[in-house]
Amino acid sequence: MIGCINHAADIVNGGPFPYTFAPFGFNAFWTALSVIDLIVVVLLITKLSAGLVLAAIVMVLDVTLNSYAIYGVGVKLAF
């Protein structure tokens, strides 16, 4: 839920694609996480197995994309 809240706050403060320091594809993925993270939370509450699978997929994708953004593209992530 913390991820959902953080991404939603970024959207509220910076518009629909607030990660202007990154190429659009990264920006779109990180923005989509505001919804995807919420879906993970709902699934964890209602269908634990599906929630765990989706949570693992999201974490692998997020770490992979963040790593590529930093080491492949040279994006300076703003934490």
PDB file of N, CA, C and O in Angstrom:
ATOM      1  N   MET A   1       0.821  -1.191   0.000  1.00  0.00           N
ATOM      2  CA  MET A   1       0.000   0.000   0.000  1.00  0.00           C
ATOM      3  C   MET A   1       0.868   1.260   0.000  1.00  0.00           C
ATOM      4  O   MET A   1       0.485   2.289  -0.555  1.00  0.00           O
ATOM      5  N   ILE A   2       2.033   1.165   0.625  1.00  0.00           N
ATOM      6  CA  ILE A   2       2.936   2.315   0.670  1.00  0.00           C
ATOM      7  C   ILE A   2       3.366   2.713  -0.737  1.00  0.00           C
ATOM      8  O   ILE A   2       3.430   3.900  -1.056  1.00  0.00           O
ATOM      9  N   GLY A   3       3.662   1.719  -1.581  1.00  0.00           N
ATOM     10  CA  GLY A   3       4.026   2.015  -2.967  1.00  0.00           C
ATOM     11  C   GLY A   3       2.912   2.729  -3.699  1.00  0.00           C
ATOM     12  O   GLY A   3       3.154   3.694  -4.424  1.00  0.00           O
ATOM     13  N   CYS A   4       1.684   2.255  -3.511  1.00  0.00           N
ATOM     14  CA  CYS A   4       0.517   2.888  -4.140  1.00  0.00           C
ATOM     15  C   CYS A   4       0.391   4.338  -3.694  1.00  0.00           C
ATOM     16  O   CYS A   4       0.177   5.231  -4.514  1.00  0.00           O
ATOM     17  N   ILE A   5       0.522   4.566  -2.406  1.00  0.00           N
ATOM     18  CA  ILE A   5       0.395   5.923  -1.859  1.00  0.00           C
ATOM     19  C   ILE A   5       1.507   6.824  -2.389  1.00  0.00           C
ATOM     20  O   ILE A   5       1.256   7.971  -2.758  1.00  0.00           O
ATOM     21  N   ASN A   6       2.735   6.309  -2.426  1.00  0.00           N
ATOM     22  CA  ASN A   6       3.853   7.121  -2.926  1.00  0.00           C
ATOM     23  C   ASN A   6       3.661   7.505  -4.385  1.00  0.00           C
ATOM     24  O   ASN A   6       3.868   8.660  -4.756  1.00  0.00           O
ATOM     25  N   HIS A   7       3.265   6.540  -5.220  1.00  0.00           N
ATOM     26  CA  HIS A   7       3.068   6.852  -6.639  1.00  0.00           C
ATOM     27  C   HIS A   7       1.873   7.783  -6.832  1.00  0.00           C
ATOM     28  O   HIS A   7       1.914   8.683  -7.671  1.00  0.00           O
ATOM     29  N   ALA A   8       0.808   7.568  -6.059  1.00  0.00           N
ATOM     30  CA  ALA A   8      -0.359   8.456  -6.153  1.00  0.00           C
ATOM     31  C   ALA A   8       0.010   9.879  -5.741  1.00  0.00           C
ATOM     32  O   ALA A   8      -0.437  10.842  -6.363  1.00  0.00           O
ATOM     33  N   ALA A   9       0.825  10.011  -4.694  1.00  0.00           N
ATOM     34  CA  ALA A   9       1.267  11.344  -4.258  1.00  0.00           C
ATOM     35  C   ALA A   9       2.101  12.017  -5.339  1.00  0.00           C
ATOM     36  O   ALA A   9       1.978  13.221  -5.565  1.00  0.00           O
ATOM     37  N   ASP A  10       2.954  11.237  -6.009  1.00  0.00           N
ATOM     38  CA  ASP A  10       3.745  11.796  -7.110  1.00  0.00           C
ATOM     39  C   ASP A  10       2.836  12.314  -8.222  1.00  0.00           C
ATOM     40  O   ASP A  10       3.091  13.371  -8.800  1.00  0.00           O
ATOM     41  N   ILE A  11       1.776  11.565  -8.517  1.00  0.00           N
ATOM     42  CA  ILE A  11       0.836  11.966  -9.568  1.00  0.00           C
ATOM     43  C   ILE A  11       0.088  13.236  -9.154  1.00  0.00           C
ATOM     44  O   ILE A  11      -0.088  14.147  -9.963  1.00  0.00           O
ATOM     45  N   VAL A  12      -0.350  13.293  -7.902  1.00  0.00           N
ATOM     46  CA  VAL A  12      -1.056  14.479  -7.408  1.00  0.00           C
ATOM     47  C   VAL A  12      -0.145  15.702  -7.480  1.00  0.00           C
ATOM     48  O   VAL A  12      -0.583  16.787  -7.861  1.00  0.00           O
ATOM     49  N   ASN A  13       1.112  15.524  -7.116  1.00  0.00           N
ATOM     50  CA  ASN A  13       2.049  16.651  -7.087  1.00  0.00           C
ATOM     51  C   ASN A  13       2.642  17.009  -8.444  1.00  0.00           C
ATOM     52  O   ASN A  13       3.011  18.161  -8.675  1.00  0.00           O
ATOM     53  N   GLY A  14       2.737  16.019  -9.355  1.00  0.00           N
ATOM     54  CA  GLY A  14       3.443  16.280 -10.598  1.00  0.00           C
ATOM     55  C   GLY A  14       2.670  16.000 -11.872  1.00  0.00           C
ATOM     56  O   GLY A  14       3.231  16.092 -12.964  1.00  0.00           O
ATOM     57  N   GLY A  15       1.390  15.659 -11.757  1.00  0.00           N
ATOM     58  CA  GLY A  15       0.595  15.366 -12.942  1.00  0.00           C
ATOM     59  C   GLY A  15       0.641  13.892 -13.301  1.00  0.00           C
ATOM     60  O   GLY A  15       1.240  13.093 -12.581  1.00  0.00           O
ATOM     61  N   PRO A  16       0.008  13.527 -14.415  1.00  0.00           N
ATOM     62  CA  PRO A  16      -0.145  12.104 -14.759  1.00  0.00           C
ATOM     63  C   PRO A  16       1.170  11.382 -15.060  1.00  0.00           C
ATOM     64  O   PRO A  16       1.236  10.162 -14.910  1.00  0.00           O
ATOM     65  N   PHE A  17       2.192  12.080 -15.470  1.00  0.00           N
ATOM     66  CA  PHE A  17       3.503  11.476 -15.711  1.00  0.00           C
ATOM     67  C   PHE A  17       4.558  12.329 -15.021  1.00  0.00           C
ATOM     68  O   PHE A  17       5.257  13.107 -15.670  1.00  0.00           O
ATOM     69  N   PRO A  18       4.670  12.180 -13.695  1.00  0.00           N
ATOM     70  CA  PRO A  18       5.476  13.107 -12.907  1.00  0.00           C
ATOM     71  C   PRO A  18       6.981  12.870 -12.929  1.00  0.00           C
ATOM     72  O   PRO A  18       7.743  13.704 -12.440  1.00  0.00           O
ATOM     73  N   TYR A  19       7.415  11.759 -13.482  1.00  0.00           N
ATOM     74  CA  TYR A  19       8.829  11.415 -13.417  1.00  0.00           C
ATOM     75  C   TYR A  19       9.557  11.975 -14.637  1.00  0.00           C
ATOM     76  O   TYR A  19      10.024  11.230 -15.498  1.00  0.00           O
ATOM     77  N   THR A  20       9.640  13.289 -14.689  1.00  0.00           N
ATOM     78  CA  THR A  20      10.182  13.988 -15.859  1.00  0.00           C
ATOM     79  C   THR A  20      11.677  13.737 -16.062  1.00  0.00           C
ATOM     80  O   THR A  20      12.207  14.027 -17.135  1.00  0.00           O
ATOM     81  N   PHE A  21      12.349  13.215 -15.071  1.00  0.00           N
ATOM     82  CA  PHE A  21      13.776  12.919 -15.175  1.00  0.00           C
ATOM     83  C   PHE A  21      14.032  11.631 -15.965  1.00  0.00           C
ATOM     84  O   PHE A  21      15.183  11.293 -16.240  1.00  0.00           O
ATOM     85  N   ALA A  22      12.964  10.914 -16.329  1.00  0.00           N
ATOM     86  CA  ALA A  22      13.120   9.616 -16.985  1.00  0.00           C
ATOM     87  C   ALA A  22      12.409   9.594 -18.336  1.00  0.00           C
ATOM     88  O   ALA A  22      11.477  10.365 -18.562  1.00  0.00           O
ATOM     89  N   PRO A  23      12.853   8.704 -19.240  1.00  0.00           N
ATOM     90  CA  PRO A  23      12.137   8.537 -20.514  1.00  0.00           C
ATOM     91  C   PRO A  23      10.685   8.114 -20.280  1.00  0.00           C
ATOM     92  O   PRO A  23      10.343   7.591 -19.219  1.00  0.00           O
ATOM     93  N   PHE A  24       9.842   8.347 -21.282  1.00  0.00           N
ATOM     94  CA  PHE A  24       8.401   8.139 -21.124  1.00  0.00           C
ATOM     95  C   PHE A  24       8.044   6.712 -20.696  1.00  0.00           C
ATOM     96  O   PHE A  24       7.159   6.541 -19.857  1.00  0.00           O
ATOM     97  N   GLY A  25       8.693   5.698 -21.235  1.00  0.00           N
ATOM     98  CA  GLY A  25       8.362   4.314 -20.881  1.00  0.00           C
ATOM     99  C   GLY A  25       8.534   4.038 -19.400  1.00  0.00           C
ATOM    100  O   GLY A  25       7.696   3.377 -18.786  1.00  0.00           O
ATOM    101  N   PHE A  26       9.615   4.539 -18.824  1.00  0.00           N
ATOM    102  CA  PHE A  26       9.831   4.392 -17.386  1.00  0.00           C
ATOM    103  C   PHE A  26       8.756   5.162 -16.626  1.00  0.00           C
ATOM    104  O   PHE A  26       8.175   4.661 -15.664  1.00  0.00           O
ATOM    105  N   ASN A  27       8.504   6.389 -17.078  1.00  0.00           N
ATOM    106  CA  ASN A  27       7.507   7.255 -16.472  1.00  0.00           C
ATOM    107  C   ASN A  27       6.144   6.569 -16.455  1.00  0.00           C
ATOM    108  O   ASN A  27       5.456   6.576 -15.434  1.00  0.00           O
ATOM    109  N   ALA A  28       5.755   5.981 -17.574  1.00  0.00           N
ATOM    110  CA  ALA A  28       4.456   5.310 -17.677  1.00  0.00           C
ATOM    111  C   ALA A  28       4.383   4.106 -16.738  1.00  0.00           C
ATOM    112  O   ALA A  28       3.360   3.890 -16.089  1.00  0.00           O
ATOM    113  N   PHE A  29       5.455   3.326 -16.664  1.00  0.00           N
ATOM    114  CA  PHE A  29       5.463   2.162 -15.769  1.00  0.00           C
ATOM    115  C   PHE A  29       5.325   2.593 -14.324  1.00  0.00           C
ATOM    116  O   PHE A  29       4.487   2.068 -13.591  1.00  0.00           O
ATOM    117  N   TRP A  30       6.152   3.557 -13.907  1.00  0.00           N
ATOM    118  CA  TRP A  30       6.095   3.993 -12.519  1.00  0.00           C
ATOM    119  C   TRP A  30       4.743   4.615 -12.182  1.00  0.00           C
ATOM    120  O   TRP A  30       4.254   4.458 -11.064  1.00  0.00           O
ATOM    121  N   THR A  31       4.140   5.315 -13.129  1.00  0.00           N
ATOM    122  CA  THR A  31       2.801   5.866 -12.909  1.00  0.00           C
ATOM    123  C   THR A  31       1.783   4.745 -12.774  1.00  0.00           C
ATOM    124  O   THR A  31       0.910   4.798 -11.907  1.00  0.00           O
ATOM    125  N   ALA A  32       1.889   3.728 -13.628  1.00  0.00           N
ATOM    126  CA  ALA A  32       0.952   2.592 -13.587  1.00  0.00           C
ATOM    127  C   ALA A  32       1.039   1.844 -12.260  1.00  0.00           C
ATOM    128  O   ALA A  32       0.070   1.209 -11.843  1.00  0.00           O
ATOM    129  N   LEU A  33       2.173   1.912 -11.602  1.00  0.00           N
ATOM    130  CA  LEU A  33       2.311   1.218 -10.323  1.00  0.00           C
ATOM    131  C   LEU A  33       1.327   1.733  -9.272  1.00  0.00           C
ATOM    132  O   LEU A  33       1.014   1.013  -8.324  1.00  0.00           O
ATOM    133  N   SER A  34       0.840   2.952  -9.421  1.00  0.00           N
ATOM    134  CA  SER A  34      -0.152   3.457  -8.459  1.00  0.00           C
ATOM    135  C   SER A  34      -1.403   2.584  -8.487  1.00  0.00           C
ATOM    136  O   SER A  34      -2.021   2.359  -7.446  1.00  0.00           O
ATOM    137  N   VAL A  35      -1.777   2.097  -9.645  1.00  0.00           N
ATOM    138  CA  VAL A  35      -2.945   1.222  -9.779  1.00  0.00           C
ATOM    139  C   VAL A  35      -2.552  -0.236  -9.535  1.00  0.00           C
ATOM    140  O   VAL A  35      -3.253  -0.962  -8.830  1.00  0.00           O
ATOM    141  N   ILE A  36      -1.444  -0.654 -10.112  1.00  0.00           N
ATOM    142  CA  ILE A  36      -1.013  -2.046  -9.980  1.00  0.00           C
ATOM    143  C   ILE A  36      -0.762  -2.402  -8.516  1.00  0.00           C
ATOM    144  O   ILE A  36      -1.154  -3.479  -8.068  1.00  0.00           O
ATOM    145  N   ASP A  37      -0.120  -1.517  -7.775  1.00  0.00           N
ATOM    146  CA  ASP A  37       0.134  -1.779  -6.353  1.00  0.00           C
ATOM    147  C   ASP A  37      -1.179  -1.926  -5.580  1.00  0.00           C
ATOM    148  O   ASP A  37      -1.279  -2.758  -4.678  1.00  0.00           O
ATOM    149  N   LEU A  38      -2.171  -1.131  -5.928  1.00  0.00           N
ATOM    150  CA  LEU A  38      -3.478  -1.246  -5.271  1.00  0.00           C
ATOM    151  C   LEU A  38      -4.133  -2.587  -5.596  1.00  0.00           C
ATOM    152  O   LEU A  38      -4.743  -3.206  -4.724  1.00  0.00           O
ATOM    153  N   ILE A  39      -4.012  -3.032  -6.826  1.00  0.00           N
ATOM    154  CA  ILE A  39      -4.553  -4.341  -7.210  1.00  0.00           C
ATOM    155  C   ILE A  39      -3.867  -5.449  -6.418  1.00  0.00           C
ATOM    156  O   ILE A  39      -4.521  -6.392  -5.974  1.00  0.00           O
ATOM    157  N   VAL A  40      -2.564  -5.338  -6.240  1.00  0.00           N
ATOM    158  CA  VAL A  40      -1.830  -6.320  -5.443  1.00  0.00           C
ATOM    159  C   VAL A  40      -2.391  -6.367  -4.025  1.00  0.00           C
ATOM    160  O   VAL A  40      -2.619  -7.452  -3.490  1.00  0.00           O
ATOM    161  N   VAL A  41      -2.613  -5.224  -3.418  1.00  0.00           N
ATOM    162  CA  VAL A  41      -3.136  -5.173  -2.051  1.00  0.00           C
ATOM    163  C   VAL A  41      -4.509  -5.837  -1.977  1.00  0.00           C
ATOM    164  O   VAL A  41      -4.768  -6.636  -1.077  1.00  0.00           O
ATOM    165  N   VAL A  42      -5.383  -5.507  -2.922  1.00  0.00           N
ATOM    166  CA  VAL A  42      -6.726  -6.098  -2.925  1.00  0.00           C
ATOM    167  C   VAL A  42      -6.636  -7.617  -3.081  1.00  0.00           C
ATOM    168  O   VAL A  42      -7.334  -8.359  -2.390  1.00  0.00           O
ATOM    169  N   LEU A  43      -5.776  -8.073  -3.989  1.00  0.00           N
ATOM    170  CA  LEU A  43      -5.618  -9.517  -4.174  1.00  0.00           C
ATOM    171  C   LEU A  43      -5.030 -10.188  -2.936  1.00  0.00           C
ATOM    172  O   LEU A  43      -5.436 -11.296  -2.585  1.00  0.00           O
ATOM    173  N   LEU A  44      -4.099  -9.545  -2.284  1.00  0.00           N
ATOM    174  CA  LEU A  44      -3.531 -10.124  -1.062  1.00  0.00           C
ATOM    175  C   LEU A  44      -4.597 -10.307   0.005  1.00  0.00           C
ATOM    176  O   LEU A  44      -4.533 -11.250   0.794  1.00  0.00           O
ATOM    177  N   ILE A  45      -5.567  -9.421   0.035  1.00  0.00           N
ATOM    178  CA  ILE A  45      -6.648  -9.511   1.014  1.00  0.00           C
ATOM    179  C   ILE A  45      -7.699 -10.539   0.596  1.00  0.00           C
ATOM    180  O   ILE A  45      -8.219 -11.278   1.432  1.00  0.00           O
ATOM    181  N   THR A  46      -8.011 -10.583  -0.706  1.00  0.00           N
ATOM    182  CA  THR A  46      -9.122 -11.423  -1.164  1.00  0.00           C
ATOM    183  C   THR A  46      -8.702 -12.786  -1.705  1.00  0.00           C
ATOM    184  O   THR A  46      -9.410 -13.774  -1.507  1.00  0.00           O
ATOM    185  N   LYS A  47      -7.579 -12.848  -2.375  1.00  0.00           N
ATOM    186  CA  LYS A  47      -7.089 -14.099  -2.980  1.00  0.00           C
ATOM    187  C   LYS A  47      -5.587 -14.152  -2.775  1.00  0.00           C
ATOM    188  O   LYS A  47      -4.812 -13.752  -3.645  1.00  0.00           O
ATOM    189  N   LEU A  48      -5.189 -14.648  -1.623  1.00  0.00           N
ATOM    190  CA  LEU A  48      -3.797 -14.590  -1.187  1.00  0.00           C
ATOM    191  C   LEU A  48      -2.821 -15.140  -2.228  1.00  0.00           C
ATOM    192  O   LEU A  48      -1.813 -14.498  -2.524  1.00  0.00           O
ATOM    193  N   SER A  49      -3.101 -16.292  -2.772  1.00  0.00           N
ATOM    194  CA  SER A  49      -2.160 -16.902  -3.737  1.00  0.00           C
ATOM    195  C   SER A  49      -1.943 -16.008  -4.948  1.00  0.00           C
ATOM    196  O   SER A  49      -0.805 -15.775  -5.354  1.00  0.00           O
ATOM    197  N   ALA A  50      -3.020 -15.509  -5.521  1.00  0.00           N
ATOM    198  CA  ALA A  50      -2.914 -14.625  -6.688  1.00  0.00           C
ATOM    199  C   ALA A  50      -2.191 -13.336  -6.313  1.00  0.00           C
ATOM    200  O   ALA A  50      -1.395 -12.819  -7.098  1.00  0.00           O
ATOM    201  N   GLY A  51      -2.462 -12.818  -5.125  1.00  0.00           N
ATOM    202  CA  GLY A  51      -1.800 -11.608  -4.662  1.00  0.00           C
ATOM    203  C   GLY A  51      -0.305 -11.797  -4.507  1.00  0.00           C
ATOM    204  O   GLY A  51       0.476 -10.917  -4.868  1.00  0.00           O
ATOM    205  N   LEU A  52       0.099 -12.941  -3.971  1.00  0.00           N
ATOM    206  CA  LEU A  52       1.519 -13.220  -3.806  1.00  0.00           C
ATOM    207  C   LEU A  52       2.226 -13.353  -5.152  1.00  0.00           C
ATOM    208  O   LEU A  52       3.344 -12.867  -5.324  1.00  0.00           O
ATOM    209  N   VAL A  53       1.567 -14.013  -6.106  1.00  0.00           N
ATOM    210  CA  VAL A  53       2.159 -14.158  -7.435  1.00  0.00           C
ATOM    211  C   VAL A  53       2.315 -12.790  -8.096  1.00  0.00           C
ATOM    212  O   VAL A  53       3.382 -12.468  -8.617  1.00  0.00           O
ATOM    213  N   LEU A  54       1.249 -11.987  -8.075  1.00  0.00           N
ATOM    214  CA  LEU A  54       1.323 -10.667  -8.697  1.00  0.00           C
ATOM    215  C   LEU A  54       2.338  -9.781  -7.984  1.00  0.00           C
ATOM    216  O   LEU A  54       3.066  -9.031  -8.635  1.00  0.00           O
ATOM    217  N   ALA A  55       2.397  -9.856  -6.661  1.00  0.00           N
ATOM    218  CA  ALA A  55       3.368  -9.060  -5.911  1.00  0.00           C
ATOM    219  C   ALA A  55       4.797  -9.425  -6.324  1.00  0.00           C
ATOM    220  O   ALA A  55       5.635  -8.542  -6.505  1.00  0.00           O
ATOM    221  N   ALA A  56       5.071 -10.711  -6.473  1.00  0.00           N
ATOM    222  CA  ALA A  56       6.399 -11.148  -6.886  1.00  0.00           C
ATOM    223  C   ALA A  56       6.726 -10.652  -8.297  1.00  0.00           C
ATOM    224  O   ALA A  56       7.842 -10.202  -8.560  1.00  0.00           O
ATOM    225  N   ILE A  57       5.748 -10.737  -9.202  1.00  0.00           N
ATOM    226  CA  ILE A  57       5.953 -10.263 -10.574  1.00  0.00           C
ATOM    227  C   ILE A  57       6.246  -8.768 -10.584  1.00  0.00           C
ATOM    228  O   ILE A  57       7.171  -8.314 -11.257  1.00  0.00           O
ATOM    229  N   VAL A  58       5.460  -8.014  -9.839  1.00  0.00           N
ATOM    230  CA  VAL A  58       5.645  -6.558  -9.788  1.00  0.00           C
ATOM    231  C   VAL A  58       7.024  -6.213  -9.218  1.00  0.00           C
ATOM    232  O   VAL A  58       7.712  -5.332  -9.734  1.00  0.00           O
ATOM    233  N   MET A  59       7.420  -6.908  -8.159  1.00  0.00           N
ATOM    234  CA  MET A  59       8.734  -6.618  -7.562  1.00  0.00           C
ATOM    235  C   MET A  59       9.869  -6.922  -8.529  1.00  0.00           C
ATOM    236  O   MET A  59      10.812  -6.138  -8.642  1.00  0.00           O
ATOM    237  N   VAL A  60       9.790  -8.049  -9.225  1.00  0.00           N
ATOM    238  CA  VAL A  60      10.841  -8.397 -10.183  1.00  0.00           C
ATOM    239  C   VAL A  60      10.887  -7.366 -11.316  1.00  0.00           C
ATOM    240  O   VAL A  60      11.963  -6.906 -11.700  1.00  0.00           O
ATOM    241  N   LEU A  61       9.716  -7.008 -11.847  1.00  0.00           N
ATOM    242  CA  LEU A  61       9.677  -6.003 -12.914  1.00  0.00           C
ATOM    243  C   LEU A  61      10.206  -4.655 -12.438  1.00  0.00           C
ATOM    244  O   LEU A  61      10.962  -3.995 -13.151  1.00  0.00           O
ATOM    245  N   ASP A  62       9.813  -4.250 -11.244  1.00  0.00           N
ATOM    246  CA  ASP A  62      10.232  -2.950 -10.724  1.00  0.00           C
ATOM    247  C   ASP A  62      11.739  -2.910 -10.489  1.00  0.00           C
ATOM    248  O   ASP A  62      12.394  -1.943 -10.879  1.00  0.00           O
ATOM    249  N   VAL A  63      12.294  -3.931  -9.867  1.00  0.00           N
ATOM    250  CA  VAL A  63      13.739  -3.962  -9.631  1.00  0.00           C
ATOM    251  C   VAL A  63      14.491  -4.008 -10.964  1.00  0.00           C
ATOM    252  O   VAL A  63      15.507  -3.334 -11.133  1.00  0.00           O
ATOM    253  N   THR A  64      13.986  -4.804 -11.904  1.00  0.00           N
ATOM    254  CA  THR A  64      14.622  -4.898 -13.219  1.00  0.00           C
ATOM    255  C   THR A  64      14.601  -3.548 -13.927  1.00  0.00           C
ATOM    256  O   THR A  64      15.625  -3.097 -14.440  1.00  0.00           O
ATOM    257  N   LEU A  65      13.436  -2.905 -13.956  1.00  0.00           N
ATOM    258  CA  LEU A  65      13.323  -1.618 -14.638  1.00  0.00           C
ATOM    259  C   LEU A  65      14.151  -0.542 -13.939  1.00  0.00           C
ATOM    260  O   LEU A  65      14.824   0.250 -14.598  1.00  0.00           O
ATOM    261  N   ASN A  66      14.104  -0.511 -12.611  1.00  0.00           N
ATOM    262  CA  ASN A  66      14.903   0.477 -11.882  1.00  0.00           C
ATOM    263  C   ASN A  66      16.387   0.269 -12.136  1.00  0.00           C
ATOM    264  O   ASN A  66      17.126   1.234 -12.331  1.00  0.00           O
ATOM    265  N   SER A  67      16.825  -0.981 -12.136  1.00  0.00           N
ATOM    266  CA  SER A  67      18.235  -1.280 -12.399  1.00  0.00           C
ATOM    267  C   SER A  67      18.629  -0.848 -13.802  1.00  0.00           C
ATOM    268  O   SER A  67      19.689  -0.253 -14.001  1.00  0.00           O
ATOM    269  N   TYR A  68      17.778  -1.147 -14.772  1.00  0.00           N
ATOM    270  CA  TYR A  68      18.074  -0.744 -16.149  1.00  0.00           C
ATOM    271  C   TYR A  68      18.076   0.778 -16.273  1.00  0.00           C
ATOM    272  O   TYR A  68      18.914   1.349 -16.971  1.00  0.00           O
ATOM    273  N   ALA A  69      17.137   1.430 -15.593  1.00  0.00           N
ATOM    274  CA  ALA A  69      17.082   2.896 -15.641  1.00  0.00           C
ATOM    275  C   ALA A  69      18.382   3.498 -15.115  1.00  0.00           C
ATOM    276  O   ALA A  69      18.915   4.444 -15.694  1.00  0.00           O
ATOM    277  N   ILE A  70      18.883   2.950 -14.024  1.00  0.00           N
ATOM    278  CA  ILE A  70      20.085   3.491 -13.404  1.00  0.00           C
ATOM    279  C   ILE A  70      21.346   3.106 -14.182  1.00  0.00           C
ATOM    280  O   ILE A  70      22.154   3.966 -14.530  1.00  0.00           O
ATOM    281  N   TYR A  71      21.507   1.815 -14.451  1.00  0.00           N
ATOM    282  CA  TYR A  71      22.767   1.323 -15.007  1.00  0.00           C
ATOM    283  C   TYR A  71      22.783   1.256 -16.525  1.00  0.00           C
ATOM    284  O   TYR A  71      23.850   1.315 -17.136  1.00  0.00           O
ATOM    285  N   GLY A  72      21.611   1.133 -17.142  1.00  0.00           N
ATOM    286  CA  GLY A  72      21.565   1.032 -18.603  1.00  0.00           C
ATOM    287  C   GLY A  72      21.351   2.359 -19.296  1.00  0.00           C
ATOM    288  O   GLY A  72      21.945   2.631 -20.339  1.00  0.00           O
ATOM    289  N   VAL A  73      20.498   3.184 -18.708  1.00  0.00           N
ATOM    290  CA  VAL A  73      20.118   4.446 -19.340  1.00  0.00           C
ATOM    291  C   VAL A  73      20.770   5.640 -18.654  1.00  0.00           C
ATOM    292  O   VAL A  73      20.915   6.705 -19.253  1.00  0.00           O
ATOM    293  N   GLY A  74      21.159   5.460 -17.404  1.00  0.00           N
ATOM    294  CA  GLY A  74      21.799   6.550 -16.668  1.00  0.00           C
ATOM    295  C   GLY A  74      20.831   7.501 -16.003  1.00  0.00           C
ATOM    296  O   GLY A  74      21.185   8.640 -15.697  1.00  0.00           O
ATOM    297  N   VAL A  75      19.601   7.041 -15.773  1.00  0.00           N
ATOM    298  CA  VAL A  75      18.612   7.867 -15.075  1.00  0.00           C
ATOM    299  C   VAL A  75      19.034   8.022 -13.628  1.00  0.00           C
ATOM    300  O   VAL A  75      19.426   7.054 -12.975  1.00  0.00           O
ATOM    301  N   LYS A  76      18.952   9.226 -13.142  1.00  0.00           N
ATOM    302  CA  LYS A  76      19.214   9.494 -11.729  1.00  0.00           C
ATOM    303  C   LYS A  76      17.863   9.481 -11.022  1.00  0.00           C
ATOM    304  O   LYS A  76      17.105  10.447 -11.106  1.00  0.00           O
ATOM    305  N   LEU A  77      17.562   8.379 -10.322  1.00  0.00           N
ATOM    306  CA  LEU A  77      16.278   8.263  -9.655  1.00  0.00           C
ATOM    307  C   LEU A  77      16.196   9.268  -8.514  1.00  0.00           C
ATOM    308  O   LEU A  77      17.143   9.440  -7.747  1.00  0.00           O
ATOM    309  N   ALA A  78      15.058   9.921  -8.417  1.00  0.00           N
ATOM    310  CA  ALA A  78      14.841  10.926  -7.376  1.00  0.00           C
ATOM    311  C   ALA A  78      14.050  10.293  -6.244  1.00  0.00           C
ATOM    312  O   ALA A  78      12.826  10.178  -6.317  1.00  0.00           O
ATOM    313  N   PHE A  79      14.750   9.884  -5.204  1.00  0.00           N
ATOM    314  CA  PHE A  79      14.056   9.236  -4.092  1.00  0.00           C
ATOM    315  C   PHE A  79      13.751  10.245  -3.050  1.00  0.00           C
ATOM    316  O   PHE A  79      13.165   9.912  -2.020  1.00  0.00           O
TER     317      PHE A  79
END
